[in-house]
């Protein structure tokens, strides 16, 4: 069965209203925010501990800025749900996971089985990841 939200997490999905980054001010008590391609993910670093969900928008699969945003957030310790939303394609799921995405809300529904298969397609990778997999060069050279 095709789904519109696929999560690779065991905790409950956030039901908090998602606000745009521009509306997340110093006085905001929001726990869910959406980053658009032109937004700087580093603006969230001071408030990472208050956020349960960060959505990263992919208006077109050809716009890869969301990958950088995800990696920045994970490398700075964000442990909450990181959801790719929009033009999310199953053949790119493995790459989303490598940079830290753990949930997907695609425009076109996909199955959990297809997501699991996409993740398993490349068990070894050449670049560093934030998903815990060691890079091939690290396996070769310790």
C-alpha positions in Angstrom: 0.0 0.0 0.0 1.4 3.4 -1.0 1.8 5.9 1.8 2.2 9.7 2.1 4.3 9.6 5.2 7.1 7.0 5.7 9.1 7.1 8.9 12.2 5.2 9.8 11.8 6.0 13.5 10.1 4.2 16.3 8.7 7.2 18.2 5.4 8.9 17.4 5.2 11.3 14.6 4.9 15.0 15.6 1.5 16.5 15.3 2.7 20.0 16.0 1.9 22.7 13.4 4.8 23.3 11.1 5.9 26.9 10.8 8.2 28.4 8.2 11.7 29.4 9.3 10.8 33.1 9.0 8.1 32.7 11.6 10.4 30.9 14.1 11.4 33.9 16.2 13.2 34.1 19.5 9.8 34.2 21.4 8.4 31.3 19.4 7.4 28.1 21.2 7.1 26.1 17.9 8.4 22.6 17.9 8.2 22.0 14.2 9.7 24.1 11.4 10.0 23.9 7.6 13.1 24.8 5.7 12.8 25.9 2.1 15.7 25.6 -0.3 16.9 29.2 0.2 16.9 29.0 4.0 20.1 28.6 6.0 19.8 25.6 8.2 22.4 27.1 10.6 19.8 29.6 11.7 18.2 26.6 13.6 21.3 25.7 15.5 20.5 27.8 18.6 17.0 26.2 18.9 17.7 22.6 17.9 16.8 21.3 21.4 13.3 22.7 21.2 12.4 21.2 17.8 10.8 17.8 17.5 10.4 18.0 13.7 12.3 19.7 10.9 10.8 19.4 7.5 13.1 20.1 4.6 11.3 21.0 1.4 12.3 19.6 -2.0 10.1 21.5 -4.5 12.0 19.8 -7.3 14.1 16.6 -7.1 16.9 18.5 -9.0 17.3 20.9 -6.1 19.9 19.3 -3.7 20.2 22.1 -1.2 18.1 20.1 1.3 20.8 17.4 1.5 23.3 20.0 2.8 20.7 21.3 5.3 20.1 17.8 6.6 23.8 17.1 7.0 24.4 20.4 8.8 21.6 19.7 11.3 22.7 16.1 12.0 26.4 17.1 12.4 25.3 19.7 15.0 23.5 17.1 17.1 19.9 17.3 16.0 18.3 14.0 16.9 14.6 14.8 16.2 12.7 13.8 13.2 14.2 15.1 9.9 11.6 14.8 7.2 12.1 15.3 3.4 8.9 16.7 1.9 7.9 17.4 -1.7 9.4 15.9 -4.8 11.0 13.0 -3.0 11.8 10.1 -5.2 12.3 6.6 -4.1 15.5 6.2 -6.2 17.1 9.0 -4.0 16.0 7.6 -0.7 19.3 6.0 0.0 21.0 9.4 -0.4 18.5 11.1 1.8 19.2 8.6 4.6 23.0 9.0 4.2 22.7 12.7 5.1 20.3 12.1 8.0 16.7 12.1 6.8 14.6 9.6 8.8 11.1 10.4 7.4 9.6 11.1 4.0 6.4 12.9 2.9 6.6 12.6 -0.9 4.2 14.3 -3.3 3.7 11.0 -5.0 3.0 8.1 -2.6 5.5 5.3 -2.3 5.5 2.1 -0.4 7.6 1.3 2.7 8.9 -1.8 0.9 10.2 0.3 -2.0 11.9 2.6 0.6 13.5 -0.4 2.4 14.7 -1.8 -0.9 16.2 1.6 -1.9 18.1 1.9 1.4 19.5 -1.7 1.0 20.6 -1.1 -2.6 24.0 0.3 -1.5 25.1 -1.1 1.8 28.6 0.4 1.4 29.3 3.9 0.3 32.4 6.0 -0.6 31.5 9.3 1.1 31.2 10.0 4.8 27.7 9.6 6.1 25.7 10.7 9.1 23.6 7.5 9.2 26.4 5.5 10.9 27.6 3.5 7.9 31.4 3.6 7.6 32.8 4.7 4.2 34.5 2.1 2.1 37.8 3.9 2.4 37.5 3.7 6.2 36.9 0.0 6.0 39.9 -0.5 3.8 42.3 1.6 5.7 40.9 1.4 9.3 
